[in-house]
Amino acid sequence: MSPYLLVGLAYLLGATPTSYWVGRAFYGVDLRREGSGNLGATNTFRVLGWKAAVPVLLFDVAKGW
């Protein structure tokens, strides 16, 4: 695989706002306008509950691994 393609894919993966996509796709909620407005696992937990927050947290941790 080309190093340029690998860098591009890594950038796209790291820039993915997981909580935004989970909130919008499964709950119809824009987390930027709910709770604290932060697109993190904590705000996801507070607004949508643990069933939405756990996958967001795991994906965000995996992005930094």
CNS distance restraints for C-alpha pairs under 8 A (distance, minus, plus):
assign (resid   1 and name CA) (resid   5 and name CA) 7.00 0.50 0.50
assign (resid   1 and name CA) (resid   6 and name CA) 6.95 0.50 0.50
assign (resid   2 and name CA) (resid   6 and name CA) 6.28 0.50 0.50
assign (resid   3 and name CA) (resid   7 and name CA) 6.12 0.50 0.50
assign (resid   4 and name CA) (resid   8 and name CA) 6.14 0.50 0.50
assign (resid   5 and name CA) (resid   9 and name CA) 6.12 0.50 0.50
assign (resid   6 and name CA) (resid  10 and name CA) 6.08 0.50 0.50
assign (resid   7 and name CA) (resid  11 and name CA) 6.13 0.50 0.50
assign (resid   8 and name CA) (resid  12 and name CA) 6.30 0.50 0.50
assign (resid   9 and name CA) (resid  13 and name CA) 6.10 0.50 0.50
assign (resid  10 and name CA) (resid  14 and name CA) 6.07 0.50 0.50
assign (resid  11 and name CA) (resid  15 and name CA) 6.03 0.50 0.50
assign (resid  12 and name CA) (resid  16 and name CA) 6.25 0.50 0.50
assign (resid  13 and name CA) (resid  63 and name CA) 7.01 0.50 0.50
assign (resid  14 and name CA) (resid  63 and name CA) 5.78 0.50 0.50
assign (resid  14 and name CA) (resid  64 and name CA) 7.78 0.50 0.50
assign (resid  17 and name CA) (resid  21 and name CA) 6.55 0.50 0.50
assign (resid  17 and name CA) (resid  39 and name CA) 7.00 0.50 0.50
assign (resid  18 and name CA) (resid  22 and name CA) 6.21 0.50 0.50
assign (resid  18 and name CA) (resid  39 and name CA) 7.99 0.50 0.50
assign (resid  18 and name CA) (resid  56 and name CA) 5.84 0.50 0.50
assign (resid  18 and name CA) (resid  59 and name CA) 7.27 0.50 0.50
assign (resid  18 and name CA) (resid  60 and name CA) 7.19 0.50 0.50
assign (resid  19 and name CA) (resid  23 and name CA) 5.92 0.50 0.50
assign (resid  19 and name CA) (resid  31 and name CA) 7.45 0.50 0.50
assign (resid  19 and name CA) (resid  39 and name CA) 5.75 0.50 0.50
assign (resid  19 and name CA) (resid  40 and name CA) 6.29 0.50 0.50
assign (resid  19 and name CA) (resid  41 and name CA) 6.80 0.50 0.50
assign (resid  19 and name CA) (resid  44 and name CA) 6.44 0.50 0.50
assign (resid  19 and name CA) (resid  53 and name CA) 7.80 0.50 0.50
assign (resid  19 and name CA) (resid  56 and name CA) 5.69 0.50 0.50
assign (resid  20 and name CA) (resid  24 and name CA) 5.96 0.50 0.50
assign (resid  20 and name CA) (resid  30 and name CA) 6.57 0.50 0.50
assign (resid  20 and name CA) (resid  31 and name CA) 6.14 0.50 0.50
assign (resid  20 and name CA) (resid  32 and name CA) 7.66 0.50 0.50
assign (resid  20 and name CA) (resid  39 and name CA) 6.37 0.50 0.50
assign (resid  21 and name CA) (resid  25 and name CA) 5.70 0.50 0.50
assign (resid  22 and name CA) (resid  26 and name CA) 5.69 0.50 0.50
assign (resid  22 and name CA) (resid  27 and name CA) 7.28 0.50 0.50
assign (resid  22 and name CA) (resid  52 and name CA) 7.07 0.50 0.50
assign (resid  22 and name CA) (resid  56 and name CA) 7.53 0.50 0.50
assign (resid  23 and name CA) (resid  27 and name CA) 5.13 0.50 0.50
assign (resid  23 and name CA) (resid  28 and name CA) 6.06 0.50 0.50
assign (resid  23 and name CA) (resid  29 and name CA) 5.10 0.50 0.50
assign (resid  23 and name CA) (resid  30 and name CA) 6.22 0.50 0.50
assign (resid  23 and name CA) (resid  31 and name CA) 6.48 0.50 0.50
assign (resid  23 and name CA) (resid  44 and name CA) 7.69 0.50 0.50
assign (resid  23 and name CA) (resid  48 and name CA) 7.58 0.50 0.50
assign (resid  23 and name CA) (resid  52 and name CA) 7.75 0.50 0.50
assign (resid  24 and name CA) (resid  28 and name CA) 4.43 0.50 0.50
assign (resid  24 and name CA) (resid  29 and name CA) 5.01 0.50 0.50
assign (resid  24 and name CA) (resid  30 and name CA) 5.78 0.50 0.50
assign (resid  24 and name CA) (resid  31 and name CA) 7.97 0.50 0.50
assign (resid  27 and name CA) (resid  48 and name CA) 7.92 0.50 0.50
assign (resid  29 and name CA) (resid  34 and name CA) 7.81 0.50 0.50
assign (resid  30 and name CA) (resid  34 and name CA) 6.69 0.50 0.50
assign (resid  31 and name CA) (resid  35 and name CA) 7.12 0.50 0.50
assign (resid  31 and name CA) (resid  37 and name CA) 5.93 0.50 0.50
assign (resid  31 and name CA) (resid  38 and name CA) 7.12 0.50 0.50
assign (resid  31 and name CA) (resid  39 and name CA) 6.32 0.50 0.50
assign (resid  31 and name CA) (resid  43 and name CA) 7.55 0.50 0.50
assign (resid  31 and name CA) (resid  44 and name CA) 7.17 0.50 0.50
assign (resid  31 and name CA) (resid  47 and name CA) 7.76 0.50 0.50
assign (resid  32 and name CA) (resid  36 and name CA) 7.76 0.50 0.50
assign (resid  32 and name CA) (resid  37 and name CA) 4.17 0.50 0.50
assign (resid  32 and name CA) (resid  38 and name CA) 6.06 0.50 0.50
assign (resid  32 and name CA) (resid  39 and name CA) 6.38 0.50 0.50
assign (resid  33 and name CA) (resid  37 and name CA) 5.39 0.50 0.50
assign (resid  34 and name CA) (resid  47 and name CA) 7.00 0.50 0.50
assign (resid  35 and name CA) (resid  43 and name CA) 6.28 0.50 0.50
assign (resid  35 and name CA) (resid  46 and name CA) 7.16 0.50 0.50
assign (resid  35 and name CA) (resid  47 and name CA) 6.18 0.50 0.50
assign (resid  36 and name CA) (resid  43 and name CA) 6.37 0.50 0.50
assign (resid  37 and name CA) (resid  43 and name CA) 7.35 0.50 0.50
assign (resid  38 and name CA) (resid  43 and name CA) 6.18 0.50 0.50
assign (resid  39 and name CA) (resid  43 and name CA) 6.66 0.50 0.50
assign (resid  39 and name CA) (resid  44 and name CA) 7.27 0.50 0.50
assign (resid  40 and name CA) (resid  44 and name CA) 6.28 0.50 0.50
assign (resid  40 and name CA) (resid  56 and name CA) 7.93 0.50 0.50
assign (resid  40 and name CA) (resid  57 and name CA) 8.00 0.50 0.50
assign (resid  41 and name CA) (resid  45 and name CA) 6.04 0.50 0.50
assign (resid  41 and name CA) (resid  53 and name CA) 5.40 0.50 0.50
assign (resid  41 and name CA) (resid  54 and name CA) 7.66 0.50 0.50
assign (resid  41 and name CA) (resid  56 and name CA) 5.93 0.50 0.50
assign (resid  41 and name CA) (resid  57 and name CA) 5.38 0.50 0.50
assign (resid  42 and name CA) (resid  46 and name CA) 6.24 0.50 0.50
assign (resid  42 and name CA) (resid  53 and name CA) 7.30 0.50 0.50
assign (resid  43 and name CA) (resid  47 and name CA) 6.03 0.50 0.50
assign (resid  44 and name CA) (resid  48 and name CA) 5.46 0.50 0.50
assign (resid  44 and name CA) (resid  49 and name CA) 6.74 0.50 0.50
assign (resid  44 and name CA) (resid  50 and name CA) 7.97 0.50 0.50
assign (resid  44 and name CA) (resid  52 and name CA) 6.73 0.50 0.50
assign (resid  44 and name CA) (resid  53 and name CA) 5.29 0.50 0.50
assign (resid  44 and name CA) (resid  56 and name CA) 7.89 0.50 0.50
assign (resid  45 and name CA) (resid  49 and name CA) 4.41 0.50 0.50
assign (resid  45 and name CA) (resid  50 and name CA) 5.25 0.50 0.50
assign (resid  45 and name CA) (resid  52 and name CA) 6.84 0.50 0.50
assign (resid  45 and name CA) (resid  53 and name CA) 4.83 0.50 0.50
assign (resid  48 and name CA) (resid  52 and name CA) 6.06 0.50 0.50
assign (resid  48 and name CA) (resid  53 and name CA) 7.28 0.50 0.50
assign (resid  49 and name CA) (resid  53 and name CA) 6.29 0.50 0.50
assign (resid  50 and name CA) (resid  54 and name CA) 5.87 0.50 0.50
assign (resid  51 and name CA) (resid  55 and name CA) 7.48 0.50 0.50
assign (resid  52 and name CA) (resid  56 and name CA) 6.68 0.50 0.50
assign (resid  53 and name CA) (resid  57 and name CA) 5.98 0.50 0.50
assign (resid  54 and name CA) (resid  58 and name CA) 6.14 0.50 0.50
assign (resid  55 and name CA) (resid  59 and name CA) 6.04 0.50 0.50
assign (resid  56 and name CA) (resid  60 and name CA) 6.06 0.50 0.50
assign (resid  57 and name CA) (resid  61 and name CA) 6.09 0.50 0.50
assign (resid  58 and name CA) (resid  62 and name CA) 6.10 0.50 0.50
assign (resid  59 and name CA) (resid  63 and name CA) 6.22 0.50 0.50
assign (resid  60 and name CA) (resid  64 and name CA) 6.82 0.50 0.50
assign (resid  61 and name CA) (resid  65 and name CA) 6.41 0.50 0.50
